[in-house]
Amino acid sequence: MPCFILPMLENGDAEAPLLSSLSMCQCVHGEGRRRRNGENQEAEREAGRGYSCKRNMLWSLLAVTVVSAAVLYVLYRGFIPAAVRSSGWLALLWHDVILERLLNIVTGSSRPQRMLKAVQKNATKGDPKSVISAIDYYCRHKEWAMNVGDEKGLILDSVLTEVNPSTALELGTYCGYSTVRIARLLSPGSKLITIEFNPAFAAVARQIIAYAGLQDKVTLVEGPSGDLIPKMKERFGIKSFDFVFLDHWKDRYVPDTKLLEDCGLLRKGTVLLADNVICPGAPEYLKYVRNSPRYESQYYKSNLEYTKVEDGLEKSVFLG
Protein backbone atom coordinates (compact mmCIF):
# COMPACT_ATOMS: atom_id res chain seq x y z
CA MET A 1 0.00 0.00 0.00
CA PRO A 2 1.54 3.43 -0.93
CA CYS A 3 2.28 5.81 1.93
CA PHE A 4 1.77 9.55 1.30
CA ILE A 5 3.85 12.02 3.32
CA LEU A 6 2.98 15.69 3.48
CA PRO A 7 5.71 17.87 2.05
CA MET A 8 7.96 19.64 4.49
CA LEU A 9 6.81 23.24 5.16
CA GLU A 10 9.11 26.01 5.99
CA ASN A 11 7.62 26.56 9.47
CA GLY A 12 7.78 23.91 12.21
CA ASP A 13 4.00 23.36 12.18
CA ALA A 14 4.38 20.83 9.37
CA GLU A 15 6.45 18.48 11.57
CA ALA A 16 3.39 17.13 13.40
CA PRO A 17 1.53 16.03 10.22
CA LEU A 18 4.78 14.66 8.83
CA LEU A 19 5.51 12.58 11.92
CA SER A 20 1.90 11.40 11.99
CA SER A 21 2.13 10.28 8.36
CA LEU A 22 5.44 8.50 8.99
CA SER A 23 3.89 6.70 11.94
CA MET A 24 0.90 5.62 9.85
CA CYS A 25 3.18 4.35 7.09
CA GLN A 26 5.24 2.30 9.55
CA CYS A 27 2.07 0.81 11.05
CA VAL A 28 0.71 -0.16 7.66
CA HIS A 29 4.00 -1.71 6.57
CA GLY A 30 4.41 -3.48 9.91
CA GLU A 31 0.94 -4.92 9.70
CA GLY A 32 1.64 -6.16 6.18
CA ARG A 33 4.86 -7.80 7.26
CA ARG A 34 3.18 -9.45 10.21
CA ARG A 35 0.41 -10.74 7.96
CA ARG A 36 2.87 -12.11 5.43
CA ASN A 37 5.02 -13.65 8.17
CA GLY A 38 1.93 -15.27 9.65
CA GLU A 39 0.93 -16.70 6.28
CA ASN A 40 4.44 -18.05 5.70
CA GLN A 41 4.53 -19.63 9.14
CA GLU A 42 1.13 -21.24 8.58
CA ALA A 43 2.30 -22.61 5.22
CA GLU A 44 5.40 -24.01 6.87
CA ARG A 45 3.30 -25.61 9.59
CA GLU A 46 1.03 -27.16 6.94
CA ALA A 47 4.04 -28.50 5.04
CA GLY A 48 5.47 -29.88 8.27
CA ARG A 49 2.19 -31.56 9.12
CA GLY A 50 2.03 -33.06 5.62
CA TYR A 51 5.57 -34.41 5.87
CA SER A 52 4.91 -35.79 9.33
CA CYS A 53 1.73 -37.48 8.10
CA LYS A 54 3.55 -39.13 5.19
CA ARG A 55 6.38 -40.21 7.47
CA ASN A 56 3.92 -41.74 9.94
CA MET A 57 2.15 -43.58 7.11
CA LEU A 58 5.44 -45.01 5.88
CA TRP A 59 6.41 -46.14 9.37
CA SER A 60 2.97 -47.70 9.85
CA LEU A 61 3.24 -49.55 6.55
CA LEU A 62 6.71 -50.76 7.45
CA ALA A 63 5.52 -51.91 10.86
CA VAL A 64 2.59 -53.83 9.36
CA THR A 65 4.90 -55.46 6.82
CA VAL A 66 7.44 -56.48 9.48
CA VAL A 67 4.76 -57.86 11.81
CA SER A 68 3.07 -59.75 8.97
CA ALA A 69 6.38 -61.20 7.87
CA ALA A 70 7.19 -62.22 11.45
CA VAL A 71 3.81 -63.93 11.88
CA LEU A 72 4.15 -65.77 8.57
CA TYR A 73 7.71 -66.78 9.46
CA VAL A 74 6.55 -68.24 12.78
CA LEU A 75 3.79 -70.11 10.98
CA TYR A 76 6.25 -71.24 8.34
CA ARG A 77 8.72 -72.58 10.92
CA GLY A 78 6.07 -74.10 13.15
CA PHE A 79 2.50 -74.94 12.25
CA ILE A 80 2.63 -74.70 8.46
CA PRO A 81 5.30 -77.36 7.73
CA ALA A 82 3.38 -79.96 9.75
CA ALA A 83 0.13 -79.08 7.98
CA VAL A 84 1.46 -79.03 4.43
CA ARG A 85 3.19 -82.38 4.90
CA SER A 86 -0.23 -84.01 5.18
CA SER A 87 -2.18 -82.06 2.56
CA GLY A 88 -1.29 -81.44 -1.06
CA TRP A 89 -3.74 -78.59 -1.43
CA LEU A 90 -2.45 -76.86 1.70
CA ALA A 91 1.08 -77.26 0.39
CA LEU A 92 0.19 -75.68 -2.94
CA LEU A 93 -1.86 -72.90 -1.31
CA TRP A 94 0.93 -72.02 1.13
CA HIS A 95 3.92 -72.32 -1.19
CA ASP A 96 2.47 -71.37 -4.56
CA VAL A 97 0.11 -68.56 -3.49
CA ILE A 98 0.68 -67.06 -0.04
CA LEU A 99 4.44 -67.35 0.43
CA GLU A 100 5.32 -66.63 -3.19
CA ARG A 101 3.27 -63.42 -3.29
CA LEU A 102 4.70 -62.24 0.02
CA LEU A 103 8.26 -62.81 -1.17
CA ASN A 104 7.49 -61.09 -4.47
CA ILE A 105 6.41 -57.98 -2.54
CA VAL A 106 9.28 -58.05 -0.05
CA THR A 107 12.04 -58.72 -2.61
CA GLY A 108 10.59 -56.86 -5.59
CA SER A 109 11.36 -59.89 -7.76
CA SER A 110 9.60 -63.03 -9.00
CA ARG A 111 10.27 -66.61 -7.89
CA PRO A 112 11.87 -67.53 -11.26
CA GLN A 113 14.18 -64.53 -10.95
CA ARG A 114 15.19 -65.59 -7.44
CA MET A 115 15.89 -69.11 -8.69
CA LEU A 116 18.04 -67.70 -11.49
CA LYS A 117 20.07 -65.69 -8.97
CA ALA A 118 20.57 -68.85 -6.89
CA VAL A 119 21.88 -70.66 -9.97
CA GLN A 120 24.22 -67.82 -10.92
CA LYS A 121 25.52 -67.62 -7.36
CA ASN A 122 25.93 -71.31 -6.53
CA ALA A 123 26.23 -73.31 -9.76
CA THR A 124 29.21 -73.79 -12.04
CA LYS A 125 28.69 -72.34 -15.49
CA GLY A 126 28.56 -75.05 -18.15
CA ASP A 127 27.87 -77.81 -15.60
CA PRO A 128 24.23 -79.06 -15.83
CA LYS A 129 24.56 -81.21 -12.71
CA SER A 130 25.57 -78.23 -10.57
CA VAL A 131 22.67 -76.19 -11.98
CA ILE A 132 20.21 -78.95 -11.01
CA SER A 133 21.79 -79.23 -7.54
CA ALA A 134 21.64 -75.45 -7.01
CA ILE A 135 17.93 -75.35 -7.86
CA ASP A 136 17.15 -78.42 -5.73
CA TYR A 137 18.96 -76.93 -2.73
CA TYR A 138 17.24 -73.56 -3.16
CA CYS A 139 13.78 -75.11 -3.50
CA ARG A 140 14.20 -77.51 -0.61
CA HIS A 141 15.82 -75.09 1.86
CA LYS A 142 14.89 -71.57 0.73
CA GLU A 143 11.76 -71.37 -1.40
CA TRP A 144 9.57 -74.13 -2.81
CA ALA A 145 8.89 -74.25 -6.56
CA MET A 146 6.95 -76.61 -8.80
CA ASN A 147 9.80 -78.25 -10.66
CA VAL A 148 9.68 -82.00 -11.15
CA GLY A 149 12.15 -81.99 -8.25
CA ASP A 150 14.94 -84.28 -7.10
CA GLU A 151 12.87 -87.37 -6.16
CA LYS A 152 10.67 -87.53 -9.25
CA GLY A 153 13.62 -86.24 -11.24
CA LEU A 154 15.36 -89.59 -10.71
CA ILE A 155 12.32 -91.33 -12.24
CA LEU A 156 12.44 -88.93 -15.19
CA ASP A 157 16.16 -89.68 -15.62
CA SER A 158 15.54 -93.43 -15.55
CA VAL A 159 12.73 -93.39 -18.11
CA LEU A 160 14.62 -91.02 -20.38
CA THR A 161 17.77 -93.17 -20.29
CA GLU A 162 15.67 -96.23 -21.13
CA VAL A 163 14.04 -94.52 -24.13
CA ASN A 164 17.22 -92.74 -25.34
CA PRO A 165 15.20 -90.43 -27.61
CA SER A 166 16.45 -88.69 -30.74
CA THR A 167 13.57 -86.23 -30.56
CA ALA A 168 11.91 -85.12 -27.34
CA LEU A 169 9.11 -82.70 -26.54
CA GLU A 170 8.52 -80.95 -23.22
CA LEU A 171 5.21 -79.24 -22.54
CA GLY A 172 5.76 -76.65 -19.81
CA THR A 173 9.31 -75.30 -19.50
CA TYR A 174 8.72 -73.11 -16.42
CA CYS A 175 12.25 -72.12 -15.32
CA GLY A 176 14.09 -74.79 -17.26
CA TYR A 177 14.82 -77.26 -14.44
CA SER A 178 13.36 -80.33 -16.14
CA THR A 179 14.64 -79.03 -19.48
CA VAL A 180 18.19 -79.21 -18.12
CA ARG A 181 17.54 -82.66 -16.62
CA ILE A 182 16.34 -83.96 -19.98
CA ALA A 183 18.84 -82.23 -22.26
CA ARG A 184 21.89 -83.31 -20.27
CA LEU A 185 21.00 -86.98 -20.90
CA LEU A 186 20.35 -86.71 -24.64
CA SER A 187 22.76 -88.37 -27.02
CA PRO A 188 24.81 -86.21 -29.40
CA GLY A 189 22.65 -85.05 -32.30
CA SER A 190 19.42 -85.45 -30.34
CA LYS A 191 17.04 -82.51 -30.02
CA LEU A 192 14.67 -81.28 -27.34
CA ILE A 193 11.84 -78.86 -28.10
CA THR A 194 10.27 -77.26 -25.04
CA ILE A 195 7.12 -75.12 -25.04
CA GLU A 196 6.37 -72.37 -22.50
CA PHE A 197 3.28 -70.18 -22.53
CA ASN A 198 4.53 -67.52 -20.08
CA PRO A 199 7.11 -65.11 -21.62
CA ALA A 200 8.55 -64.18 -18.19
CA PHE A 201 9.18 -67.84 -17.36
CA ALA A 202 10.67 -68.41 -20.81
CA ALA A 203 13.09 -65.50 -20.36
CA VAL A 204 14.45 -66.99 -17.13
CA ALA A 205 14.52 -70.53 -18.57
CA ARG A 206 16.66 -69.40 -21.50
CA GLN A 207 19.25 -67.99 -19.10
CA ILE A 208 19.29 -71.13 -16.92
CA ILE A 209 19.57 -73.41 -19.97
CA ALA A 210 22.42 -71.29 -21.32
CA TYR A 211 24.12 -71.24 -17.91
CA ALA A 212 24.04 -75.05 -17.97
CA GLY A 213 25.66 -74.95 -21.43
CA LEU A 214 22.78 -76.79 -23.12
CA GLN A 215 21.42 -74.12 -25.44
CA ASP A 216 22.57 -76.03 -28.54
CA LYS A 217 20.47 -79.05 -27.59
CA VAL A 218 17.31 -77.13 -26.70
CA THR A 219 14.82 -75.15 -28.75
CA LEU A 220 12.52 -73.11 -26.51
CA VAL A 221 9.28 -71.97 -28.14
CA GLU A 222 6.90 -69.47 -26.57
CA GLY A 223 3.15 -69.71 -26.98
CA PRO A 224 0.08 -71.89 -26.34
CA SER A 225 0.76 -75.60 -26.82
CA GLY A 226 -2.54 -76.01 -28.67
CA ASP A 227 -1.36 -73.56 -31.33
CA LEU A 228 2.22 -74.81 -31.59
CA ILE A 229 1.78 -78.60 -31.72
CA PRO A 230 0.13 -78.57 -35.20
CA LYS A 231 3.09 -76.54 -36.54
CA MET A 232 5.83 -78.90 -35.30
CA LYS A 233 6.35 -80.82 -38.52
CA GLU A 234 6.41 -77.77 -40.76
CA ARG A 235 8.35 -75.49 -38.44
CA PHE A 236 10.97 -77.92 -37.10
CA GLY A 237 10.95 -80.78 -39.58
CA ILE A 238 9.83 -83.22 -36.89
CA LYS A 239 8.30 -86.47 -38.15
CA SER A 240 7.43 -87.78 -34.69
CA PHE A 241 8.65 -87.61 -31.10
CA ASP A 242 10.28 -90.51 -29.26
CA PHE A 243 9.60 -88.98 -25.84
CA VAL A 244 7.07 -86.44 -24.53
CA PHE A 245 7.18 -84.93 -21.04
CA LEU A 246 3.90 -83.32 -19.91
CA ASP A 247 4.34 -80.80 -17.12
CA HIS A 248 2.16 -77.80 -18.05
CA TRP A 249 -1.47 -76.97 -17.22
CA LYS A 250 -3.10 -80.21 -16.09
CA ASP A 251 -6.33 -79.51 -17.98
CA ARG A 252 -4.25 -79.44 -21.19
CA TYR A 253 -2.88 -82.99 -20.76
CA VAL A 254 -5.74 -84.73 -22.57
CA PRO A 255 -6.35 -82.15 -25.34
CA ASP A 256 -2.63 -81.93 -26.15
CA THR A 257 -2.18 -85.71 -26.11
CA LYS A 258 -5.06 -86.07 -28.57
CA LEU A 259 -3.60 -83.26 -30.67
CA LEU A 260 -0.24 -85.06 -30.81
CA GLU A 261 -2.10 -88.17 -31.99
CA ASP A 262 -4.10 -86.29 -34.63
CA CYS A 263 -1.00 -84.54 -35.97
CA GLY A 264 0.85 -87.82 -36.34
CA LEU A 265 3.57 -86.76 -33.90
CA LEU A 266 3.41 -90.02 -31.91
CA ARG A 267 4.88 -93.19 -33.39
CA LYS A 268 4.50 -96.74 -32.14
CA GLY A 269 6.65 -96.92 -29.03
CA THR A 270 6.62 -93.18 -28.20
CA VAL A 271 6.77 -92.74 -24.42
CA LEU A 272 4.66 -90.09 -22.69
CA LEU A 273 5.63 -89.20 -19.12
CA ALA A 274 3.18 -86.99 -17.20
CA ASP A 275 4.06 -85.18 -13.96
CA ASN A 276 1.78 -84.18 -11.05
CA VAL A 277 -0.92 -86.71 -11.92
CA ILE A 278 -1.89 -86.98 -8.22
CA CYS A 279 -1.08 -83.50 -6.87
CA PRO A 280 -2.52 -81.19 -8.05
CA GLY A 281 -3.84 -84.09 -10.14
CA ALA A 282 -4.82 -84.99 -13.69
CA PRO A 283 -7.72 -87.43 -13.28
CA GLU A 284 -9.07 -86.99 -16.82
CA TYR A 285 -5.65 -87.75 -18.27
CA LEU A 286 -5.25 -90.88 -16.13
CA LYS A 287 -8.70 -92.04 -17.16
CA TYR A 288 -7.86 -91.46 -20.82
CA VAL A 289 -4.48 -93.23 -21.04
CA ARG A 290 -5.43 -96.07 -18.70
CA ASN A 291 -8.60 -96.91 -20.58
CA SER A 292 -7.44 -96.32 -24.14
CA PRO A 293 -6.35 -99.38 -26.15
CA ARG A 294 -3.74 -97.13 -27.75
CA TYR A 295 -1.67 -96.89 -24.56
CA GLU A 296 0.02 -99.12 -22.07
CA SER A 297 0.41 -97.20 -18.80
CA GLN A 298 2.34 -97.53 -15.58
CA TYR A 299 2.21 -95.35 -12.47
CA TYR A 300 5.39 -94.39 -10.57
CA LYS A 301 4.57 -93.39 -7.01
CA SER A 302 6.62 -90.61 -5.47
CA ASN A 303 6.19 -87.30 -3.61
CA LEU A 304 5.24 -83.80 -4.61
CA GLU A 305 8.46 -81.90 -5.26
CA TYR A 306 10.36 -81.02 -2.08
CA THR A 307 7.54 -82.28 0.22
CA LYS A 308 6.26 -85.56 1.64
CA VAL A 309 2.85 -85.20 -0.02
CA GLU A 310 2.06 -88.08 -2.36
CA ASP A 311 2.41 -87.46 -6.08
CA GLY A 312 3.63 -89.49 -9.02
CA LEU A 313 4.44 -89.81 -12.71
CA GLU A 314 2.41 -91.72 -15.29
CA LYS A 315 4.39 -93.42 -18.04
CA SER A 316 2.32 -94.28 -21.12
CA VAL A 317 3.66 -96.10 -24.18
CA PHE A 318 1.84 -95.31 -27.43
CA LEU A 319 0.89 -98.57 -29.17
CA GLY A 320 -0.14 -97.02 -32.47
Legacy VTK file of the C-alpha trace (Angstrom):
# vtk DataFile Version 3.0
C-alpha trace
ASCII
DATASET POLYDATA
POINTS 320 float
0.000 0.000 0.000
1.541 3.431 -0.930
2.275 5.809 1.928
1.772 9.552 1.301
3.850 12.019 3.324
2.980 15.688 3.482
5.708 17.875 2.052
7.963 19.643 4.494
6.811 23.240 5.157
9.114 26.011 5.994
7.624 26.559 9.467
7.778 23.911 12.205
3.997 23.359 12.183
4.380 20.828 9.374
6.453 18.478 11.568
3.388 17.129 13.397
1.534 16.030 10.220
4.775 14.661 8.827
5.506 12.576 11.924
1.903 11.404 11.985
2.134 10.278 8.362
5.441 8.503 8.988
3.890 6.700 11.938
0.897 5.620 9.850
3.185 4.355 7.093
5.237 2.302 9.548
2.070 0.812 11.047
0.714 -0.161 7.665
4.003 -1.708 6.574
4.411 -3.479 9.906
0.936 -4.923 9.696
1.636 -6.163 6.175
4.856 -7.803 7.256
3.181 -9.455 10.211
0.406 -10.743 7.959
2.873 -12.113 5.432
5.024 -13.651 8.174
1.925 -15.267 9.647
0.927 -16.702 6.279
4.437 -18.053 5.700
4.533 -19.633 9.144
1.130 -21.238 8.583
2.297 -22.611 5.219
5.404 -24.006 6.867
3.303 -25.611 9.591
1.029 -27.163 6.945
4.043 -28.498 5.041
5.471 -29.878 8.268
2.191 -31.559 9.124
2.033 -33.064 5.621
5.566 -34.410 5.870
4.908 -35.786 9.325
1.727 -37.480 8.098
3.552 -39.133 5.188
6.383 -40.214 7.474
3.916 -41.745 9.935
2.147 -43.575 7.108
5.443 -45.011 5.880
6.408 -46.139 9.367
2.968 -47.696 9.851
3.240 -49.551 6.552
6.713 -50.762 7.452
5.523 -51.908 10.858
2.589 -53.827 9.363
4.904 -55.457 6.821
7.438 -56.484 9.485
4.758 -57.863 11.815
3.066 -59.748 8.966
6.381 -61.204 7.870
7.187 -62.221 11.455
3.807 -63.935 11.882
4.154 -65.767 8.571
7.711 -66.782 9.461
6.546 -68.239 12.779
3.790 -70.109 10.982
6.246 -71.243 8.336
8.720 -72.581 10.923
6.075 -74.098 13.152
2.500 -74.939 12.249
2.635 -74.699 8.457
5.295 -77.359 7.734
3.382 -79.958 9.750
0.128 -79.077 7.984
1.460 -79.029 4.434
3.187 -82.383 4.901
-0.229 -84.013 5.178
-2.176 -82.063 2.560
-1.291 -81.445 -1.058
-3.743 -78.589 -1.430
-2.455 -76.860 1.698
1.078 -77.264 0.393
0.186 -75.683 -2.941
-1.861 -72.900 -1.309
0.925 -72.024 1.127
3.915 -72.319 -1.187
2.468 -71.370 -4.557
0.109 -68.560 -3.494
0.682 -67.056 -0.037
4.441 -67.345 0.430
5.322 -66.632 -3.195
3.270 -63.424 -3.285
4.702 -62.243 0.025
8.263 -62.807 -1.167
7.491 -61.089 -4.466
6.413 -57.978 -2.538
9.277 -58.046 -0.053
12.040 -58.718 -2.606
10.587 -56.865 -5.588
11.361 -59.891 -7.764
9.605 -63.028 -9.001
10.270 -66.611 -7.895
11.866 -67.531 -11.256
14.184 -64.526 -10.948
15.189 -65.589 -7.438
15.890 -69.109 -8.688
18.035 -67.700 -11.493
20.070 -65.695 -8.967
20.566 -68.852 -6.892
21.884 -70.658 -9.966
24.220 -67.822 -10.920
25.522 -67.618 -7.359
25.927 -71.310 -6.527
26.226 -73.315 -9.760
29.207 -73.789 -12.039
28.690 -72.336 -15.490
28.555 -75.046 -18.154
27.868 -77.807 -15.597
24.229 -79.059 -15.829
24.562 -81.211 -12.710
25.567 -78.231 -10.571
22.668 -76.194 -11.981
20.213 -78.952 -11.008
21.793 -79.226 -7.538
21.635 -75.450 -7.013
17.926 -75.354 -7.860
17.154 -78.418 -5.734
18.956 -76.929 -2.734
17.240 -73.562 -3.155
13.776 -75.107 -3.498
14.200 -77.511 -0.608
15.816 -75.091 1.862
14.888 -71.573 0.734
11.765 -71.372 -1.399
9.573 -74.135 -2.811
8.886 -74.252 -6.560
6.947 -76.614 -8.799
9.804 -78.253 -10.663
9.681 -82.005 -11.150
12.152 -81.992 -8.250
14.940 -84.279 -7.103
12.872 -87.367 -6.158
10.666 -87.530 -9.248
13.618 -86.238 -11.241
15.356 -89.586 -10.710
12.322 -91.334 -12.239
12.436 -88.935 -15.187
16.158 -89.678 -15.620
15.541 -93.426 -15.549
12.731 -93.394 -18.106
14.619 -91.022 -20.383
17.766 -93.173 -20.289
15.672 -96.229 -21.134
14.040 -94.518 -24.131
17.215 -92.744 -25.340
15.199 -90.432 -27.614
16.450 -88.694 -30.745
13.566 -86.230 -30.564
11.908 -85.120 -27.336
9.109 -82.698 -26.545
8.522 -80.951 -23.218
5.208 -79.242 -22.537
5.763 -76.646 -19.807
9.311 -75.300 -19.501
8.716 -73.114 -16.422
12.253 -72.117 -15.315
14.090 -74.794 -17.257
14.815 -77.257 -14.437
13.360 -80.333 -16.142
14.641 -79.031 -19.481
18.190 -79.209 -18.120
17.545 -82.664 -16.621
16.341 -83.962 -19.984
18.837 -82.226 -22.263
21.892 -83.305 -20.269
20.998 -86.976 -20.902
20.350 -86.706 -24.641
22.762 -88.366 -27.023
24.811 -86.207 -29.404
22.655 -85.045 -32.297
19.419 -85.448 -30.337
17.041 -82.514 -30.016
14.668 -81.275 -27.338
11.837 -78.864 -28.103
10.265 -77.259 -25.040
7.121 -75.117 -25.038
6.373 -72.370 -22.498
3.276 -70.179 -22.530
4.530 -67.518 -20.081
7.109 -65.111 -21.618
8.553 -64.181 -18.194
9.184 -67.844 -17.361
10.672 -68.413 -20.811
13.095 -65.501 -20.361
14.447 -66.992 -17.125
14.517 -70.531 -18.567
16.661 -69.405 -21.500
19.245 -67.992 -19.102
19.293 -71.125 -16.924
19.571 -73.415 -19.966
22.424 -71.289 -21.324
24.121 -71.239 -17.910
24.040 -75.048 -17.975
25.656 -74.954 -21.433
22.776 -76.794 -23.123
21.420 -74.115 -25.441
22.566 -76.029 -28.539
20.466 -79.053 -27.592
17.314 -77.127 -26.703
14.815 -75.151 -28.752
12.519 -73.112 -26.515
9.280 -71.973 -28.141
6.901 -69.468 -26.566
3.148 -69.707 -26.975
0.078 -71.891 -26.344
0.758 -75.597 -26.818
-2.538 -76.006 -28.672
-1.359 -73.562 -31.333
2.222 -74.805 -31.594
1.784 -78.597 -31.716
0.126 -78.572 -35.197
3.090 -76.541 -36.539
5.833 -78.896 -35.296
6.348 -80.821 -38.521
6.410 -77.765 -40.760
8.354 -75.494 -38.440
10.969 -77.920 -37.098
10.948 -80.775 -39.582
9.831 -83.219 -36.893
8.297 -86.466 -38.151
7.430 -87.776 -34.685
8.650 -87.612 -31.100
10.284 -90.507 -29.261
9.599 -88.976 -25.840
7.070 -86.435 -24.534
7.176 -84.926 -21.041
3.900 -83.324 -19.910
4.342 -80.797 -17.118
2.159 -77.800 -18.046
-1.472 -76.970 -17.224
-3.099 -80.213 -16.093
-6.329 -79.506 -17.976
-4.250 -79.445 -21.192
-2.880 -82.987 -20.758
-5.738 -84.734 -22.570
-6.348 -82.150 -25.339
-2.625 -81.933 -26.153
-2.184 -85.706 -26.111
-5.062 -86.071 -28.569
-3.604 -83.263 -30.665
-0.244 -85.062 -30.812
-2.096 -88.167 -31.995
-4.100 -86.292 -34.626
-0.998 -84.535 -35.969
0.852 -87.825 -36.345
3.565 -86.761 -33.900
3.407 -90.019 -31.908
4.882 -93.189 -33.387
4.502 -96.735 -32.142
6.655 -96.917 -29.026
6.620 -93.182 -28.204
6.766 -92.740 -24.422
4.663 -90.090 -22.685
5.626 -89.203 -19.119
3.178 -86.986 -17.204
4.057 -85.183 -13.963
1.784 -84.182 -11.051
-0.916 -86.707 -11.919
-1.885 -86.978 -8.224
-1.079 -83.503 -6.873
-2.521 -81.189 -8.048
-3.840 -84.086 -10.136
-4.819 -84.986 -13.693
-7.722 -87.428 -13.279
-9.066 -86.986 -16.818
-5.653 -87.753 -18.267
-5.251 -90.880 -16.126
-8.698 -92.044 -17.162
-7.858 -91.465 -20.825
-4.483 -93.226 -21.039
-5.429 -96.066 -18.696
-8.604 -96.914 -20.582
-7.445 -96.321 -24.140
-6.352 -99.377 -26.152
-3.742 -97.131 -27.754
-1.670 -96.890 -24.561
0.025 -99.117 -22.068
0.406 -97.201 -18.801
2.339 -97.535 -15.584
2.214 -95.354 -12.465
5.391 -94.389 -10.571
4.568 -93.395 -7.014
6.621 -90.606 -5.468
6.188 -87.303 -3.607
5.242 -83.798 -4.606
8.461 -81.902 -5.260
10.358 -81.017 -2.078
7.540 -82.277 0.215
6.261 -85.557 1.643
2.847 -85.196 -0.024
2.057 -88.081 -2.357
2.409 -87.461 -6.076
3.627 -89.487 -9.018
4.438 -89.814 -12.706
2.413 -91.716 -15.295
4.389 -93.420 -18.039
2.317 -94.282 -21.115
3.657 -96.100 -24.183
1.839 -95.312 -27.429
0.890 -98.571 -29.165
-0.137 -97.022 -32.469
LINES 1 321
320 0 1 2 3 4 5 6 7 8 9 10 11 12 13 14 15 16 17 18 19 20 21 22 23 24 25 26 27 28 29 30 31 32 33 34 35 36 37 38 39 40 41 42 43 44 45 46 47 48 49 50 51 52 53 54 55 56 57 58 59 60 61 62 63 64 65 66 67 68 69 70 71 72 73 74 75 76 77 78 79 80 81 82 83 84 85 86 87 88 89 90 91 92 93 94 95 96 97 98 99 100 101 102 103 104 105 106 107 108 109 110 111 112 113 114 115 116 117 118 119 120 121 122 123 124 125 126 127 128 129 130 131 132 133 134 135 136 137 138 139 140 141 142 143 144 145 146 147 148 149 150 151 152 153 154 155 156 157 158 159 160 161 162 163 164 165 166 167 168 169 170 171 172 173 174 175 176 177 178 179 180 181 182 183 184 185 186 187 188 189 190 191 192 193 194 195 196 197 198 199 200 201 202 203 204 205 206 207 208 209 210 211 212 213 214 215 216 217 218 219 220 221 222 223 224 225 226 227 228 229 230 231 232 233 234 235 236 237 238 239 240 241 242 243 244 245 246 247 248 249 250 251 252 253 254 255 256 257 258 259 260 261 262 263 264 265 266 267 268 269 270 271 272 273 274 275 276 277 278 279 280 281 282 283 284 285 286 287 288 289 290 291 292 293 294 295 296 297 298 299 300 301 302 303 304 305 306 307 308 309 310 311 312 313 314 315 316 317 318 319
